[in-house]
Amino acid sequence: MKITTAPEMFSLGQRLGAELRAGDLILLNGPLGAGKTVLVQGIGRALGFSDITSPTFVISRIHNGPLSLIHVDAYRLLEGGNEALH
């Protein structure tokens, strides 16, 4: 499957989100602009959340619900040369 648009990525996220169960973990790796947050927005929509934004500057965002979503962005930790640790 090749995803070429943001709506397709969002839809994939919704399909993934519909299958998730407590304790599931999804790890994403890709360059800036690859659609990782759009995918998480689709997952969030499937879980009943509509306010998913990138946690790049705060490292993580927790969305509590019947099935909670913890969205973590390690970009500043990995790509920033340990910038967040100084």
Phi, psi and omega in degrees: 000131177244124179262125183239353181225158178298318178299324177294320179295317178299316179297319176300317177301318178298318179295318177297314181301325180293340182261351186288149176230160180308132179095349178293147181229130176239126177249132180241142177223130179178165181290166174304136179085006182285341180109013182299314180292324177298320177299314179295326176298321176293318176299314179301318179300318179297333180267000177097015179252141179237002186247040182278121174232164181293133178267026186309316186270342179253359179075314180212153174228136179248127177247109184271137178191190177306323171234104185287155179237123175249114184254114183244138176236111183267011183307310182294333178281320185272312185272338186274016179060043181062027180307320183289345182269352182260000000 
